[in-house]
Amino acid sequence: MHAACLVAEFDNHTTVEIAVEVLRKSNFHPDAISIVWKGHEAALEKIGRQQDHSENDIPRGLFAMANHFGIRAHDAAHYEARILEGAVIAIITSTPPRLDEAQVVMKTTGPECLKRFGIHDEAKS
């Protein structure tokens, strides 16, 4: 079974910090928000642990968990390339109704790209 997520792409850390604060004020738990940027995989390691992987079985690629979230290979490759170019990616995981809320509030923060993925969702902008 795939989990649902919302992926927001930002061009700098300041903008993503604002987005995270907006999510926090909308009562999103910090465990539901992961931030990834070039050279930083700790957020994705946290996701790997949440998906019943042991500490020694954490995925090493930036979007190794993409299939779990229903993220298609070409979208994962796009995000990997964008991260290498300096983009900051926010991944929000939750239930479909909460992702609806996240999508609305994230649009107000001006992401470069905002897509939703999940078992029943094709990428939604």
C-alpha positions as CSV (number, residue, x, y, z in Angstrom):
1,M,0.0,0.0,0.0
2,H,1.2,3.5,-0.8
3,A,1.1,6.4,1.6
4,A,0.0,9.8,0.5
5,C,2.3,12.8,0.3
6,L,2.5,16.4,-0.9
7,V,5.9,17.5,-2.4
8,A,6.7,21.2,-2.5
9,E,9.8,22.6,-4.3
10,F,11.3,25.8,-3.1
11,D,14.3,27.7,-4.5
12,N,15.8,28.6,-1.0
13,H,15.9,27.8,2.7
14,T,14.2,31.0,3.8
15,T,11.0,30.3,1.8
16,V,10.8,26.7,3.0
17,E,11.2,27.8,6.6
18,I,8.2,30.1,6.1
19,A,6.3,27.2,4.6
20,V,7.1,25.0,7.5
21,E,6.0,27.7,10.0
22,V,2.7,28.0,8.1
23,L,2.2,24.2,8.4
24,R,3.1,24.3,12.1
25,K,0.5,27.0,12.7
26,S,-2.0,24.8,10.8
27,N,-1.3,22.1,13.4
28,F,0.9,19.8,11.3
29,H,3.1,17.7,13.5
30,P,6.8,18.0,12.8
31,D,7.0,14.2,12.1
32,A,4.7,14.8,9.1
33,I,7.2,17.3,7.5
34,S,10.5,16.4,5.9
35,I,12.9,18.8,4.3
36,V,15.6,17.7,1.8
37,W,18.4,19.7,0.2
38,K,21.7,18.9,-1.4
39,G,23.9,17.0,1.0
40,H,21.1,16.4,3.6
41,E,19.4,13.0,3.6
42,A,18.4,12.9,7.3
43,A,14.8,13.8,6.5
44,L,14.5,10.9,4.1
45,E,16.2,8.5,6.6
46,K,13.4,9.5,9.0
47,I,10.8,8.5,6.4
48,G,12.6,5.2,5.9
49,R,12.4,4.4,9.6
50,Q,8.7,5.3,9.7
51,Q,8.1,2.7,7.0
52,D,9.3,-0.2,9.2
53,H,12.9,-0.3,8.0
54,S,15.5,-1.1,10.6
55,E,18.2,1.4,11.4
56,N,20.6,-0.6,9.2
57,D,18.2,-0.8,6.3
58,I,17.7,2.9,5.6
59,P,17.5,3.8,1.9
60,R,20.5,5.7,0.6
61,G,19.2,7.3,-2.6
62,L,17.4,10.7,-2.3
63,F,14.1,9.3,-3.4
64,A,14.6,5.6,-2.6
65,M,11.2,5.7,-0.9
66,A,9.5,7.3,-3.9
67,N,7.6,4.1,-4.8
68,H,6.0,4.0,-1.3
69,F,4.5,7.4,-1.9
70,G,3.4,6.7,-5.4
71,I,5.9,9.1,-6.9
72,R,6.7,8.1,-10.4
73,A,10.3,7.5,-11.5
74,H,10.4,10.5,-13.7
75,D,9.1,12.8,-10.9
76,A,11.6,11.4,-8.5
77,A,14.4,12.0,-11.0
78,H,13.2,15.6,-11.5
79,Y,13.3,16.2,-7.7
80,E,16.8,14.6,-7.5
81,A,18.0,16.9,-10.3
82,R,16.4,20.0,-8.7
83,I,18.0,19.2,-5.3
84,L,21.4,18.9,-7.0
85,E,20.7,22.3,-8.6
86,G,20.1,23.8,-5.1
87,A,16.3,23.4,-4.6
88,V,14.9,22.6,-1.2
89,I,12.1,20.0,-1.2
90,A,9.4,19.7,1.5
91,I,7.6,16.4,1.8
92,I,4.4,16.4,3.8
93,T,2.8,13.0,4.7
94,S,-0.7,12.6,6.2
95,T,-4.2,11.5,5.5
96,P,-5.9,12.7,2.3
97,P,-8.1,15.3,4.1
98,R,-5.1,16.7,5.9
99,L,-3.1,16.8,2.7
100,D,-6.0,18.8,1.2
101,E,-5.4,21.3,4.0
102,A,-1.6,21.3,3.5
103,Q,-2.0,21.9,-0.2
104,V,-4.2,24.9,0.4
105,V,-1.8,26.5,2.9
106,M,1.4,25.6,0.9
107,K,0.0,27.4,-2.2
108,T,0.1,30.6,-0.1
109,T,3.9,30.2,0.4
110,G,4.8,30.4,-3.3
111,P,6.4,27.0,-4.0
112,E,8.1,26.6,-7.4
113,C,6.2,23.4,-7.8
114,L,3.5,21.6,-5.6
115,K,2.4,18.1,-6.4
116,R,0.5,15.5,-4.5
117,F,1.1,11.8,-4.8
118,G,-0.6,8.7,-3.4
119,I,-2.1,5.4,-4.2
120,H,-5.3,7.0,-5.6
121,D,-3.8,10.2,-6.7
122,E,-1.9,10.8,-9.9
123,A,0.3,13.8,-9.5
124,K,-2.0,16.7,-8.6
125,S,-0.9,20.3,-8.8
